[in-house]
């Protein structure tokens, strides 16, 4: 049986006091999509509200996997993303949350998303996120009343990277927030590829890390 992946995306398109335009960061969706597609997995999209999600970084469309996503079935499928509350997430082998600034708007506290992450993690399915996507892991409480992040090896967009990117726009710095909830934070130099797996939890630092997150997720799925 082909593995089933659910990519859960943000619906936000503006962030911060200056209404900076944003969305889901193209390569953080397109590069994992390409890896999952090459692995012959079924890939579906869900968004938090069911409205058409937004893409950021369309200026990177000359990258082959980004272009293939935009002109192929990837973006067409993402535009038809189901509302998360209408999806039976228990049918999926993995969930993946891409970044972009958008998740910082609607994913830190979203109750259903927290429930979905908790239940997916606890049944041993793979949970993946990259860049600002690990904001989806914040405030997830497990059945034993501990925070999901406590004691977990995690990466995300770093404070150093945010300093020169969107510090004035984000509601908080993600690295700091993850660490406050007990995450053991790992990183490399700004904008360099870095991803890490801790059990069935896979996270990556920045756009360059999206491919590596997908590869680690596939390795876990293939070993299951």
FIDO-591177 format. One line per field, with one value per residue: residue number from 1; residue in three letters; x, y, z of N, C-alpha, C in turn. Coordinates in Angstrom, 3 decimals. Layout:
N
k: NUM, ... $
r: ALA, ... $
n_px: X, ... $
n_py: Y, ... $
n_pz: Z, ... $
ca_px: X, ... $
ca_py: Y, ... $
ca_pz: Z, ... $
c_px: X, ... $
c_py: Y, ... $
c_pz: Z, ... $
This chain:
224
k: 1, 2, 3, 4, 5, 6, 7, 8, 9, 10, 11, 12, 13, 14, 15, 16, 17, 18, 19, 20, 21, 22, 23, 24, 25, 26, 27, 28, 29, 30, 31, 32, 33, 34, 35, 36, 37, 38, 39, 40, 41, 42, 43, 44, 45, 46, 47, 48, 49, 50, 51, 52, 53, 54, 55, 56, 57, 58, 59, 60, 61, 62, 63, 64, 65, 66, 67, 68, 69, 70, 71, 72, 73, 74, 75, 76, 77, 78, 79, 80, 81, 82, 83, 84, 85, 86, 87, 88, 89, 90, 91, 92, 93, 94, 95, 96, 97, 98, 99, 100, 101, 102, 103, 104, 105, 106, 107, 108, 109, 110, 111, 112, 113, 114, 115, 116, 117, 118, 119, 120, 121, 122, 123, 124, 125, 126, 127, 128, 129, 130, 131, 132, 133, 134, 135, 136, 137, 138, 139, 140, 141, 142, 143, 144, 145, 146, 147, 148, 149, 150, 151, 152, 153, 154, 155, 156, 157, 158, 159, 160, 161, 162, 163, 164, 165, 166, 167, 168, 169, 170, 171, 172, 173, 174, 175, 176, 177, 178, 179, 180, 181, 182, 183, 184, 185, 186, 187, 188, 189, 190, 191, 192, 193, 194, 195, 196, 197, 198, 199, 200, 201, 202, 203, 204, 205, 206, 207, 208, 209, 210, 211, 212, 213, 214, 215, 216, 217, 218, 219, 220, 221, 222, 223, 224 $
r: UNK, UNK, UNK, UNK, UNK, UNK, UNK, UNK, UNK, UNK, UNK, UNK, UNK, UNK, UNK, UNK, UNK, UNK, UNK, UNK, UNK, UNK, UNK, UNK, UNK, UNK, UNK, UNK, UNK, UNK, UNK, UNK, UNK, UNK, UNK, UNK, UNK, UNK, UNK, UNK, UNK, UNK, UNK, UNK, UNK, UNK, UNK, UNK, UNK, UNK, UNK, UNK, UNK, UNK, UNK, UNK, UNK, UNK, UNK, UNK, UNK, UNK, UNK, UNK, UNK, UNK, UNK, UNK, UNK, UNK, UNK, UNK, UNK, UNK, UNK, UNK, UNK, UNK, UNK, UNK, UNK, UNK, UNK, UNK, UNK, UNK, UNK, UNK, UNK, UNK, UNK, UNK, UNK, UNK, UNK, UNK, UNK, UNK, UNK, UNK, UNK, UNK, UNK, UNK, UNK, UNK, UNK, UNK, UNK, UNK, UNK, UNK, UNK, UNK, UNK, UNK, UNK, UNK, UNK, UNK, UNK, UNK, UNK, UNK, UNK, UNK, UNK, UNK, UNK, UNK, UNK, UNK, UNK, UNK, UNK, UNK, UNK, UNK, UNK, UNK, UNK, UNK, UNK, UNK, UNK, UNK, UNK, UNK, UNK, UNK, UNK, UNK, UNK, UNK, UNK, UNK, UNK, UNK, UNK, UNK, UNK, UNK, UNK, UNK, UNK, UNK, UNK, UNK, UNK, UNK, UNK, UNK, UNK, UNK, UNK, UNK, UNK, UNK, UNK, UNK, UNK, UNK, UNK, UNK, UNK, UNK, UNK, UNK, UNK, UNK, UNK, UNK, UNK, UNK, UNK, UNK, UNK, UNK, UNK, UNK, UNK, UNK, UNK, UNK, UNK, UNK, UNK, UNK, UNK, UNK, UNK, UNK, UNK, UNK, UNK, UNK, UNK, UNK, UNK, UNK, UNK, UNK, UNK, UNK $
n_px: 0.837, 0.486, 1.986, 0.364, 0.305, -0.385, -0.362, -0.412, -1.473, -1.095, -3.582, -3.094, -2.276, -1.289, 0.903, 1.815, 2.459, 2.765, 1.355, 2.613, 2.829, 2.328, 2.575, 2.485, 5.700, 7.071, 9.282, 9.303, 7.017, 7.014, 9.472, 9.428, 7.026, 7.839, 9.696, 8.049, 6.331, 8.057, 8.566, 6.303, 4.065, 0.736, -0.435, -2.065, -3.780, -4.532, -6.083, -6.310, -8.716, -10.009, -10.230, -8.745, -5.282, -2.360, 0.619, 4.020, 7.131, 7.241, 9.055, 11.028, 10.522, 12.022, 13.478, 13.760, 12.044, 10.278, 9.073, 7.929, 6.035, 4.348, 3.330, 2.476, 0.574, 0.691, 0.286, -2.285, -3.645, -3.161, -4.593, -7.118, -7.303, -8.640, -10.761, -9.322, -10.846, -12.577, -11.230, -10.196, -7.706, -6.501, -6.216, -3.858, -0.351, 1.555, 1.961, 2.655, 3.967, 4.597, 6.654, 7.153, 6.089, 3.413, 2.320, 2.982, 0.993, -1.527, -1.148, 0.010, -1.775, -3.974, -6.687, -7.701, -5.611, -3.589, -4.671, -4.699, -1.929, -1.039, -2.509, -1.642, 1.097, 1.054, 0.006, 2.076, 2.532, 4.236, 5.420, 6.129, 7.879, 8.945, 11.169, 9.350, 7.274, 7.403, 6.122, 3.670, 3.964, 4.109, 2.623, 1.335, -0.130, 0.464, -1.131, -0.255, -0.083, 2.197, 4.211, 4.534, 6.942, 8.813, 11.998, 12.561, 14.523, 14.887, 14.522, 14.244, 13.359, 15.767, 16.621, 18.723, 18.427, 15.896, 16.380, 17.380, 15.341, 12.443, 11.948, 10.591, 8.041, 7.032, 5.087, 6.476, 9.723, 10.556, 12.496, 13.126, 10.594, 10.093, 12.202, 11.551, 9.465, 10.738, 12.140, 15.013, 17.124, 18.476, 20.823, 22.326, 24.627, 23.199, 20.696, 21.687, 21.376, 19.689, 18.432, 16.585, 15.803, 13.781, 12.827, 9.610, 9.347, 10.146, 12.102, 13.114, 15.431, 15.156, 14.287, 16.131, 16.284, 14.081, 13.916, 15.566, 14.113, 11.868, 13.158, 14.086, 11.634, 10.587, 12.437, 11.810, 9.161, 9.511, 10.813, 9.005 $
n_py: -1.204, 2.207, 4.897, 7.479, 10.956, 13.887, 17.216, 19.994, 23.215, 26.769, 29.394, 32.063, 35.350, 37.823, 39.462, 40.829, 44.235, 45.925, 44.820, 42.911, 41.130, 37.657, 34.047, 30.523, 29.200, 28.805, 26.842, 25.267, 23.873, 22.799, 21.364, 19.188, 18.048, 17.161, 15.171, 13.342, 12.679, 11.468, 9.230, 7.902, 8.346, 8.983, 12.253, 14.644, 17.755, 19.863, 22.704, 25.200, 26.667, 25.917, 27.643, 28.908, 28.457, 30.601, 31.326, 32.112, 33.586, 33.295, 34.227, 32.390, 30.573, 29.519, 27.374, 23.876, 21.913, 23.615, 24.901, 22.713, 22.027, 24.274, 24.334, 21.804, 19.111, 19.759, 22.496, 22.898, 20.951, 21.864, 24.233, 23.285, 22.451, 20.671, 21.555, 21.332, 20.263, 18.644, 16.420, 13.066, 12.505, 10.320, 8.438, 8.833, 8.325, 10.132, 13.559, 16.858, 20.052, 22.874, 25.887, 29.390, 32.703, 32.678, 30.474, 31.406, 33.097, 31.732, 29.197, 28.884, 28.514, 27.029, 25.044, 22.575, 21.832, 21.360, 19.141, 17.311, 17.065, 15.984, 13.516, 12.258, 12.009, 10.415, 8.006, 6.989, 7.687, 9.672, 12.915, 15.907, 19.023, 22.262, 25.100, 27.894, 26.249, 24.428, 25.869, 24.819, 22.781, 23.884, 24.257, 21.786, 19.308, 16.196, 12.958, 12.190, 14.515, 16.020, 18.397, 18.108, 19.012, 18.885, 17.939, 17.037, 16.671, 19.260, 21.427, 24.662, 27.688, 30.086, 32.386, 34.016, 33.975, 35.111, 37.678, 39.134, 38.949, 38.882, 39.996, 42.234, 41.691, 39.222, 37.625, 36.528, 35.096, 32.108, 30.090, 30.743, 30.380, 27.613, 26.523, 27.396, 25.715, 23.419, 22.170, 20.651, 22.435, 22.515, 23.659, 25.023, 27.064, 30.234, 29.930, 27.621, 24.150, 22.046, 19.368, 17.294, 14.249, 12.961, 10.208, 9.711, 12.279, 14.927, 17.682, 20.805, 23.480, 25.750, 27.188, 25.829, 23.403, 21.865, 19.741, 17.834, 17.288, 16.000, 13.763, 12.475, 11.912, 10.130, 8.048, 7.125, 6.323, 4.279, 2.424, 1.542 $
n_pz: 0.000, -0.843, 0.929, 2.813, 2.853, 4.645, 4.037, 5.971, 5.817, 6.367, 6.455, 6.516, 5.270, 5.740, 8.078, 11.228, 12.509, 10.350, 8.352, 6.622, 3.645, 3.226, 3.289, 2.635, 2.337, -0.759, -1.610, 0.667, 0.621, -1.957, -2.340, -0.378, -1.327, -3.855, -3.132, -1.724, -3.780, -5.592, -4.132, -4.544, -2.960, -1.715, -1.726, 0.085, 0.771, 3.525, 4.985, 7.587, 7.630, 5.339, 3.250, 0.192, 0.301, 0.598, -1.304, -0.746, -1.814, -4.604, -6.367, -6.490, -8.423, -10.498, -9.699, -10.223, -8.873, -7.576, -9.766, -11.064, -9.164, -9.221, -11.863, -12.252, -10.734, -8.060, -6.964, -7.923, -6.494, -3.887, -3.854, -3.638, -1.086, 1.667, 4.441, 7.605, 9.694, 8.348, 7.597, 8.007, 9.844, 10.927, 8.998, 7.717, 7.133, 7.778, 8.817, 7.659, 8.200, 6.480, 6.378, 6.125, 6.865, 7.456, 9.121, 11.657, 12.313, 12.419, 13.532, 16.166, 18.365, 17.545, 18.259, 17.117, 15.409, 17.300, 18.578, 16.449, 15.892, 18.343, 18.430, 16.097, 16.588, 18.907, 18.028, 16.678, 14.061, 11.540, 12.237, 10.742, 10.215, 9.049, 9.175, 9.911, 10.368, 12.612, 14.614, 14.862, 16.650, 19.107, 22.327, 22.324, 24.092, 25.523, 26.160, 28.663, 29.979, 29.624, 27.806, 24.301, 23.183, 25.209, 26.102, 23.554, 20.582, 18.433, 15.577, 14.020, 12.270, 13.103, 15.810, 15.002, 12.222, 11.989, 12.845, 10.685, 8.918, 9.587, 12.086, 13.086, 12.359, 13.269, 15.885, 17.986, 18.744, 17.251, 17.876, 20.546, 21.765, 21.363, 22.819, 25.378, 25.965, 26.540, 24.487, 23.014, 21.386, 18.124, 15.678, 12.683, 10.779, 9.728, 7.237, 6.124, 5.204, 7.478, 9.274, 11.574, 13.228, 15.816, 17.164, 15.937, 15.117, 13.056, 12.186, 10.623, 9.812, 8.035, 4.759, 3.069, 4.257, 3.820, 1.955, 3.160, 5.509, 4.418, 3.299, 5.613, 6.828, 4.941, 5.175, 7.756, 7.319, 5.483, 6.982, 8.710 $
ca_px: 0.000, 1.198, 1.853, -0.467, 0.855, -1.247, 0.345, -1.334, -0.947, -1.698, -4.416, -2.763, -1.601, -0.614, 1.430, 2.517, 1.897, 2.839, 0.600, 3.514, 2.223, 3.018, 1.893, 3.316, 6.912, 7.008, 10.129, 9.034, 5.927, 7.322, 10.563, 8.906, 6.046, 8.591, 10.265, 6.947, 5.822, 9.039, 8.419, 5.010, 3.096, -0.452, -0.242, -3.269, -3.603, -5.582, -5.765, -7.027, -10.070, -10.595, -10.106, -7.552, -4.079, -1.505, 2.031, 5.019, 8.411, 7.043, 10.263, 11.933, 9.862, 12.920, 13.980, 12.997, 10.957, 9.288, 8.345, 7.109, 4.908, 3.440, 2.667, 1.971, -0.640, 0.888, -0.410, -3.713, -4.153, -3.111, -5.690, -8.359, -7.089, -9.842, -10.713, -8.738, -11.896, -13.303, -10.292, -9.903, -6.236, -6.046, -5.982, -2.587, 0.877, 2.386, 1.525, 3.794, 3.612, 5.625, 6.752, 6.698, 5.646, 1.978, 1.963, 3.165, -0.255, -2.714, -0.848, 0.519, -2.774, -5.154, -7.001, -7.804, -4.262, -2.889, -5.244, -4.236, -0.499, -0.969, -3.013, -0.758, 2.340, 0.856, -0.236, 3.326, 2.702, 5.336, 5.073, 7.232, 7.662, 10.188, 11.312, 8.368, 6.257, 7.375, 5.207, 2.527, 4.258, 3.968, 1.375, 0.722, -0.034, 0.239, -2.099, 0.313, -0.100, 3.460, 4.271, 5.189, 8.292, 9.714, 13.054, 12.699, 15.518, 14.053, 15.088, 13.282, 13.965, 16.472, 16.586, 19.711, 17.838, 14.761, 16.931, 17.556, 14.271, 11.083, 11.816, 9.597, 6.722, 6.546, 4.606, 7.508, 10.793, 10.189, 13.524, 12.938, 9.339, 10.261, 13.117, 10.811, 8.612, 11.577, 12.807, 16.478, 17.181, 19.683, 20.860, 23.603, 24.774, 22.000, 20.305, 22.267, 20.454, 19.822, 17.203, 16.850, 14.698, 13.764, 11.715, 8.752, 9.225, 11.208, 12.024, 14.216, 15.731, 14.893, 13.880, 17.123, 16.183, 12.799, 14.167, 16.106, 13.016, 11.094, 13.966, 14.077, 10.299, 10.473, 13.232, 11.002, 7.985, 9.944, 11.311, 7.862 $
ca_py: 0.000, 3.492, 5.717, 8.685, 12.141, 15.062, 18.486, 20.927, 24.545, 27.965, 30.229, 33.478, 36.013, 39.019, 39.278, 41.907, 45.585, 46.604, 44.020, 42.292, 40.036, 36.400, 32.835, 29.325, 29.468, 27.884, 25.654, 24.424, 22.996, 22.137, 20.387, 17.953, 17.463, 16.441, 13.953, 12.408, 12.240, 10.513, 7.995, 7.338, 8.480, 9.812, 13.529, 15.472, 19.024, 20.423, 24.009, 25.370, 27.187, 25.388, 28.626, 28.690, 28.981, 31.517, 30.966, 33.179, 33.267, 32.894, 34.626, 31.229, 29.610, 28.930, 26.108, 22.842, 21.329, 24.671, 25.097, 21.511, 22.127, 25.339, 24.056, 20.427, 18.907, 20.167, 23.734, 22.666, 20.190, 22.707, 25.210, 22.590, 21.892, 20.509, 22.107, 20.313, 19.616, 17.701, 15.361, 12.010, 12.478, 8.987, 7.622, 9.226, 7.799, 11.259, 14.928, 17.755, 21.468, 23.750, 27.200, 30.687, 33.430, 32.480, 29.656, 32.160, 33.821, 30.925, 27.859, 28.738, 28.156, 26.444, 23.864, 21.335, 21.472, 20.782, 17.799, 16.483, 16.773, 15.069, 12.187, 11.685, 11.650, 9.336, 6.710, 6.545, 8.186, 10.632, 14.337, 16.693, 20.466, 22.933, 26.544, 28.373, 25.201, 23.854, 26.592, 23.915, 21.869, 24.631, 24.108, 20.459, 18.558, 14.768, 12.326, 12.118, 15.896, 16.723, 19.059, 17.328, 19.497, 18.714, 16.948, 16.581, 17.312, 20.044, 22.592, 25.554, 28.979, 30.507, 33.816, 34.695, 34.134, 36.044, 39.025, 39.809, 38.557, 39.349, 40.170, 43.275, 41.240, 38.019, 37.893, 36.054, 34.358, 30.697, 29.340, 31.035, 29.779, 26.165, 26.224, 27.625, 24.556, 22.268, 21.571, 20.674, 23.093, 22.276, 24.539, 25.232, 28.462, 30.754, 29.633, 26.361, 23.024, 21.253, 18.717, 16.357, 13.373, 12.435, 9.262, 9.955, 13.727, 15.419, 19.132, 21.404, 24.843, 26.869, 26.675, 24.886, 22.155, 21.203, 18.469, 16.912, 16.864, 15.003, 12.541, 11.792, 11.385, 8.954, 6.973, 6.587, 5.642, 3.060, 1.460, 1.154 $
ca_pz: 0.000, -0.873, 2.138, 2.639, 3.525, 4.701, 4.232, 6.620, 5.508, 6.945, 5.589, 6.721, 4.144, 6.240, 9.430, 11.901, 12.593, 9.049, 7.374, 5.642, 2.888, 3.468, 2.865, 2.814, 1.556, -1.897, -1.596, 1.836, 0.193, -3.230, -2.240, 0.210, -2.243, -4.900, -2.539, -1.455, -5.076, -6.135, -3.344, -4.969, -1.885, -1.933, -1.036, 0.167, 1.478, 4.375, 5.563, 8.842, 7.418, 4.114, 2.178, -0.634, 0.950, -0.152, -1.456, -0.721, -2.482, -6.000, -7.107, -6.558, -9.313, -11.501, -9.162, -10.942, -8.088, -7.362, -11.021, -11.278, -8.241, -9.649, -13.144, -12.206, -9.945, -6.672, -6.616, -8.191, -5.351, -2.695, -3.936, -3.271, 0.261, 2.482, 5.785, 8.482, 10.487, 7.486, 7.210, 8.981, 9.836, 11.367, 7.807, 7.107, 7.732, 8.210, 8.558, 7.452, 8.247, 5.919, 6.989, 5.674, 8.054, 7.679, 10.283, 12.901, 12.552, 12.752, 14.049, 17.530, 19.374, 16.908, 19.074, 16.343, 14.957, 18.451, 18.767, 15.332, 16.107, 19.501, 18.101, 15.073, 17.267, 19.883, 17.375, 16.062, 12.698, 11.446, 12.288, 10.192, 10.070, 8.676, 9.234, 10.888, 10.543, 13.959, 15.505, 15.035, 17.760, 20.357, 23.102, 22.151, 25.345, 25.314, 27.065, 30.010, 30.476, 29.369, 26.501, 23.247, 22.907, 26.356, 25.948, 22.165, 19.713, 17.513, 14.908, 13.363, 11.915, 14.312, 16.151, 14.146, 10.890, 12.100, 13.060, 9.398, 7.999, 9.911, 13.536, 13.368, 11.917, 13.952, 17.244, 18.918, 18.058, 17.353, 18.606, 21.973, 22.217, 21.409, 23.920, 26.629, 26.233, 26.862, 23.332, 22.915, 20.080, 17.323, 14.503, 12.008, 10.365, 9.086, 5.850, 5.667, 5.393, 8.698, 9.726, 12.656, 13.614, 17.180, 17.066, 14.768, 14.970, 12.168, 11.995, 9.875, 10.235, 7.125, 3.440, 2.520, 5.020, 3.551, 1.280, 4.149, 6.377, 3.672, 3.178, 6.915, 6.996, 4.060, 5.791, 8.866, 6.765, 4.799, 7.971, 9.579 $
c_px: 0.871, 0.951, 1.049, 0.081, -0.183, -0.390, -0.670, -0.752, -1.752, -2.605, -4.073, -2.078, -1.041, -0.158, 1.981, 1.883, 1.897, 2.135, 1.488, 2.791, 3.030, 2.192, 2.758, 4.492, 7.089, 7.944, 9.874, 7.817, 6.397, 8.422, 10.118, 7.877, 6.755, 9.157, 9.174, 6.390, 6.758, 8.966, 7.090, 3.984, 1.867, -0.285, -1.539, -2.950, -4.816, -5.125, -6.662, -8.462, -10.775, -10.614, -8.826, -6.325, -3.268, -0.086, 2.890, 6.256, 8.222, 8.213, 11.261, 11.416, 10.793, 13.594, 13.137, 11.831, 9.873, 8.418, 7.414, 5.872, 3.868, 2.658, 2.093, 0.761, -0.521, 0.067, -1.911, -4.356, -4.199, -4.249, -7.029, -8.231, -8.403, -9.663, -10.257, -9.814, -12.709, -12.449, -10.143, -8.389, -5.695, -5.753, -4.613, -1.399, 1.771, 1.635, 2.772, 3.296, 4.760, 5.595, 6.374, 6.255, 4.193, 1.649, 2.129, 1.892, -1.339, -2.423, -0.368, -0.492, -3.963, -5.537, -7.063, -6.437, -3.480, -3.357, -4.740, -2.765, -0.342, -1.355, -2.135, 0.531, 2.140, 0.538, 0.975, 3.470, 3.752, 4.790, 6.283, 6.868, 8.998, 10.060, 10.377, 7.269, 6.233, 6.599, 3.960, 2.716, 4.149, 2.628, 0.635, 0.956, -0.397, -0.732, -1.582, 0.504, 1.250, 3.391, 5.034, 6.665, 9.294, 10.713, 13.264, 13.780, 14.785, 14.924, 13.943, 14.065, 14.542, 16.306, 17.560, 19.135, 16.700, 15.229, 16.989, 16.438, 12.927, 10.879, 10.736, 8.172, 6.166, 6.099, 5.589, 8.575, 10.604, 11.212, 13.348, 11.704, 9.449, 11.130, 12.420, 9.903, 9.417, 12.267, 14.323, 16.785, 18.521, 19.646, 22.258, 23.673, 23.508, 21.894, 20.963, 21.306, 20.745, 18.464, 17.559, 15.599, 14.882, 12.567, 10.920, 8.488, 10.419, 11.029, 13.256, 14.265, 15.150, 14.527, 14.842, 17.004, 14.961, 12.986, 14.649, 15.052, 12.206, 11.861, 13.978, 12.703, 10.104, 11.244, 12.465, 9.813, 8.352, 10.436, 10.172, 7.319 $
c_py: 1.253, 4.253, 6.982, 9.816, 13.254, 16.288, 19.494, 22.335, 25.644, 28.652, 31.705, 34.056, 37.374, 38.756, 40.607, 43.277, 46.337, 45.839, 43.489, 41.135, 38.764, 35.244, 31.651, 29.438, 28.388, 26.671, 24.728, 23.537, 22.142, 21.082, 19.106, 17.266, 16.615, 15.130, 12.912, 11.839, 11.212, 9.176, 7.297, 7.348, 9.244, 11.080, 14.322, 16.727, 19.312, 21.796, 24.228, 25.827, 26.574, 26.386, 28.358, 29.279, 29.866, 30.969, 32.219, 32.682, 32.744, 33.325, 33.477, 30.167, 28.992, 27.654, 24.966, 22.251, 22.360, 24.861, 23.917, 21.527, 23.121, 24.980, 22.642, 20.316, 19.375, 21.381, 23.600, 21.927, 21.044, 23.729, 24.599, 21.958, 21.818, 21.251, 21.009, 19.562, 18.609, 16.496, 14.352, 11.777, 11.111, 8.061, 7.881, 8.657, 8.907, 12.553, 15.793, 19.191, 22.307, 25.113, 28.319, 31.405, 33.132, 31.621, 30.377, 32.913, 32.886, 29.548, 27.782, 28.162, 27.364, 25.113, 22.560, 20.894, 20.823, 19.346, 16.837, 16.100, 15.760, 13.651, 11.496, 11.195, 10.422, 7.993, 6.229, 6.903, 9.294, 12.059, 15.126, 18.155, 21.129, 24.440, 27.144, 27.341, 24.570, 24.668, 25.734, 22.969, 22.555, 24.307, 22.813, 19.675, 17.107, 14.216, 12.239, 13.506, 16.618, 17.386, 18.185, 17.714, 19.170, 17.583, 16.439, 17.370, 17.938, 21.076, 23.421, 26.765, 29.583, 31.998, 34.602, 34.957, 35.164, 37.489, 39.813, 39.509, 39.179, 39.607, 41.193, 42.810, 40.071, 38.354, 37.450, 35.330, 32.864, 29.878, 29.514, 30.324, 28.256, 25.762, 26.383, 26.454, 23.266, 21.599, 21.681, 21.167, 22.874, 23.171, 24.522, 26.712, 28.940, 30.365, 28.370, 25.218, 22.293, 20.665, 17.637, 15.536, 12.959, 11.506, 9.539, 11.434, 14.242, 16.919, 19.629, 22.892, 25.936, 26.329, 25.643, 23.499, 21.325, 19.836, 17.419, 16.407, 15.773, 13.687, 11.758, 11.200, 10.108, 7.774, 6.325, 5.785, 4.316, 1.994, 0.939, -0.205 $
c_pz: 0.000, 0.421, 1.806, 3.498, 3.504, 4.988, 4.761, 6.493, 6.186, 5.928, 5.690, 5.478, 4.519, 7.658, 9.934, 11.793, 11.267, 7.930, 6.249, 4.958, 3.089, 2.933, 3.240, 1.843, 0.492, -1.786, -0.410, 1.631, -0.983, -3.112, -1.527, -0.690, -3.308, -4.359, -2.274, -2.756, -5.709, -5.396, -3.636, -3.834, -2.369, -1.096, -1.090, 0.963, 2.357, 4.826, 6.775, 8.634, 6.215, 2.970, 1.390, 0.057, 0.011, -0.213, -1.419, -1.462, -3.902, -6.888, -7.234, -7.535, -10.347, -10.995, -9.749, -10.147, -7.783, -8.598, -11.291, -10.381, -8.763, -10.907, -13.200, -11.300, -8.504, -6.274, -6.868, -7.022, -4.088, -2.688, -3.542, -1.883, 1.024, 3.805, 6.737, 9.263, 9.674, 7.090, 8.350, 8.979, 10.252, 10.190, 7.170, 7.883, 8.261, 7.979, 8.447, 7.414, 7.684, 6.608, 6.051, 6.940, 8.405, 8.902, 11.623, 13.281, 13.094, 13.335, 15.509, 18.516, 18.817, 17.570, 18.286, 15.852, 16.091, 18.701, 17.691, 15.520, 17.243, 19.092, 17.059, 15.717, 18.157, 19.246, 16.582, 14.602, 12.711, 11.438, 11.810, 10.073, 9.763, 8.827, 10.289, 11.126, 11.935, 14.993, 15.775, 16.218, 19.118, 21.006, 22.823, 23.439, 25.088, 26.357, 28.500, 30.633, 30.361, 27.994, 25.513, 23.100, 24.011, 26.115, 24.534, 21.438, 18.529, 16.794, 14.341, 12.871, 13.195, 14.585, 15.286, 12.764, 10.927, 12.210, 11.757, 8.402, 8.382, 11.399, 13.894, 13.065, 12.721, 15.378, 18.327, 18.110, 18.322, 18.135, 20.120, 22.514, 22.341, 22.604, 25.273, 26.969, 26.364, 25.700, 23.462, 21.505, 19.405, 16.088, 13.895, 11.617, 9.647, 7.605, 5.281, 5.991, 6.692, 9.066, 10.735, 12.938, 15.062, 17.263, 15.808, 14.532, 14.158, 11.958, 11.242, 10.103, 9.342, 5.736, 2.852, 3.146, 4.655, 2.898, 2.276, 5.124, 5.680, 3.553, 4.490, 7.213, 6.174, 4.649, 6.943, 8.338, 6.106, 5.788, 8.851, 9.175 $
